[in-house]
């Protein structure tokens, strides 16, 4: 009995430790700080530089969003149109949720918060496609509902959104690492419609963090 209790206790400790472990480093950030679990967002991790604050930032500059494929992605067939669909629609989701409170600008300046973003741990999958089974150039997620946009080749079910927040001088203020798809998302066979909702939710979470001032 005592041995069984010790085994259960050990498993509980292992579970807690695993839950509090940040995802593997993708290499997007030049350096990874000591991240802490975000008490307000399950599975997320945050870092706020000592003495730093988001107070006073009234505008946002968004760097070009990058995509990092997982090292576990054995298939290497990457569709550039799908990458554009994810990054462009993520940017649109951010702009929609930030403005008009935080106008999105193109250049650094006083009171401008700079965002560096990457969607990491993306898996490429090989799928059979018909003549219409490819993502059209300039595709806007949610705008079409035909077979051509039903099933993407990339899988973001286990993807992570890495965000680095900098001031106009390039000094790091904060880092946020989020699971892109929340716990409530059905992650099997994601469609473009599902991905659109996931990206919009990511934009809302970032807006919530900016409003909270200190990321805590």
ZIGI-V830900 format. One record per residue. N is the residue number from 1. PHI is phi in radians with two decimals (999 if undefined). OMEGA is omega in whole degrees, -180 to 180 (none if undefined). Layout:
# ZIGI-V830900
N|PHI|OMEGA / N|PHI|OMEGA
This chain:
# ZIGI-V830900
1|999|-179 / 2|-1.11|180 / 3|-1.11|180 / 4|-1.13|179 / 5|-1.11|178 / 6|-1.12|179 / 7|-1.12|179 / 8|-1.10|179 / 9|-1.07|179 / 10|-1.11|179 / 11|-1.14|178 / 12|-1.12|178 / 13|-1.09|180 / 14|-1.10|180 / 15|-1.10|180 / 16|-1.09|-179 / 17|-1.10|180 / 18|-1.14|-178 / 19|-1.13|-176 / 20|-1.72|-179 / 21|-1.72|178 / 22|-1.08|178 / 23|-1.12|179 / 24|-1.00|-180 / 25|-1.25|-178 / 26|-1.43|-174 / 27|1.74|179 / 28|-1.10|179 / 29|-1.42|178 / 30|-1.10|176 / 31|-2.61|-178 / 32|-1.90|-179 / 33|-1.36|177 / 34|-1.33|-177 / 35|-1.47|178 / 36|-2.09|176 / 37|-1.02|178 / 38|-1.49|-177 / 39|-1.15|-177 / 40|-1.67|-177 / 41|-2.38|-177 / 42|-1.04|178 / 43|1.53|-178 / 44|-1.67|179 / 45|-2.30|-176 / 46|-2.39|173 / 47|-2.52|175 / 48|-2.14|-178 / 49|-1.03|-180 / 50|-0.93|178 / 51|1.35|-177 / 52|-1.46|179 / 53|-2.67|175 / 54|-1.56|-179 / 55|-1.11|178 / 56|1.78|177 / 57|-1.42|-176 / 58|-2.02|-180 / 59|-2.36|-177 / 60|-2.31|173 / 61|-1.95|-178 / 62|-1.89|175 / 63|-1.16|173 / 64|-0.95|-176 / 65|-1.40|-178 / 66|-1.84|174 / 67|-2.17|178 / 68|-2.03|179 / 69|-1.41|180 / 70|-1.15|175 / 71|-1.15|180 / 72|-1.50|-180 / 73|-1.39|-176 / 74|-1.32|178 / 75|-1.47|-174 / 76|-1.97|179 / 77|-1.39|-175 / 78|-1.85|179 / 79|-1.59|-178 / 80|-1.08|178 / 81|-1.17|178 / 82|-1.21|176 / 83|-1.04|180 / 84|-1.12|180 / 85|-1.06|-180 / 86|-1.23|-175 / 87|-1.20|-179 / 88|-1.20|180 / 89|-1.32|172 / 90|-1.16|178 / 91|-1.07|179 / 92|-1.08|178 / 93|-1.13|178 / 94|-1.13|-179 / 95|-1.06|-179 / 96|-1.05|-177 / 97|-1.47|-180 / 98|-1.45|-176 / 99|-1.44|3 / 100|-1.54|-177 / 101|-1.09|178 / 102|-2.09|180 / 103|-1.01|178 / 104|-1.59|-175 / 105|-2.06|-176 / 106|-1.74|-175 / 107|-2.41|177 / 108|-1.23|179 / 109|3.07|179 / 110|-1.02|177 / 111|1.11|179 / 112|-1.78|177 / 113|-1.63|-180 / 114|-1.70|179 / 115|-1.93|169 / 116|-1.86|-173 / 117|-2.30|173 / 118|-2.57|170 / 119|-1.65|-173 / 120|-1.99|179 / 121|1.08|178 / 122|-1.45|180 / 123|-1.88|174 / 124|-1.63|-179 / 125|-2.20|177 / 126|-1.58|-180 / 127|-2.24|176 / 128|-1.27|-178 / 129|-2.31|174 / 130|-1.47|-177 / 131|-1.12|179 / 132|-1.78|-172 / 133|-1.52|180 / 134|-2.26|-178 / 135|-1.31|-179 / 136|-1.22|177 / 137|-1.06|179 / 138|1.33|-178 / 139|-1.06|176 / 140|-1.84|-178 / 141|-1.04|179 / 142|1.64|-177 / 143|-1.49|-178 / 144|-2.27|-176 / 145|-2.30|-179 / 146|-1.73|-176 / 147|-1.11|-177 / 148|-1.17|-175 / 149|-2.11|-173 / 150|-1.36|-173 / 151|-2.41|-180 / 152|-1.26|176 / 153|-1.41|-180 / 154|-1.60|-179 / 155|-2.09|-180 / 156|-1.88|-178 / 157|-1.01|-180 / 158|-1.92|-177 / 159|-1.27|-179 / 160|-2.18|173 / 161|-1.76|177 / 162|-1.81|-179 / 163|-2.27|174 / 164|-2.01|-178 / 165|-1.85|-175 / 166|-2.23|172 / 167|-1.52|-174 / 168|-1.15|178 / 169|-1.53|-178 / 170|1.63|179 / 171|-1.32|-180 / 172|-1.22|177 / 173|-1.83|-176 / 174|-2.74|174 / 175|-2.33|177 / 176|-2.24|175 / 177|-2.17|-174 / 178|-2.07|164 / 179|-1.18|-174 / 180|-1.12|178 / 181|-1.69|-178 / 182|-1.26|-178 / 183|-1.14|-176 / 184|-1.54|-176 / 185|-1.63|174 / 186|-1.29|-167 / 187|-1.64|179 / 188|-1.52|176 / 189|0.96|179 / 190|-1.11|175 / 191|-1.70|176 / 192|-1.10|177 / 193|-1.10|177 / 194|-1.07|-179 / 195|-1.09|178 / 196|-1.03|179 / 197|-1.17|179 / 198|-1.11|-180 / 199|-1.16|179 / 200|-1.14|178 / 201|-1.10|177 / 202|-1.11|177 / 203|-1.10|179 / 204|-1.16|180 / 205|-1.10|180 / 206|-1.13|178 / 207|-1.06|178 / 208|-1.05|-180 / 209|-1.18|178 / 210|-1.11|180 / 211|-1.15|-176 / 212|-1.34|175 / 213|1.32|-171 / 214|-2.02|177 / 215|1.10|-179 / 216|-1.89|none
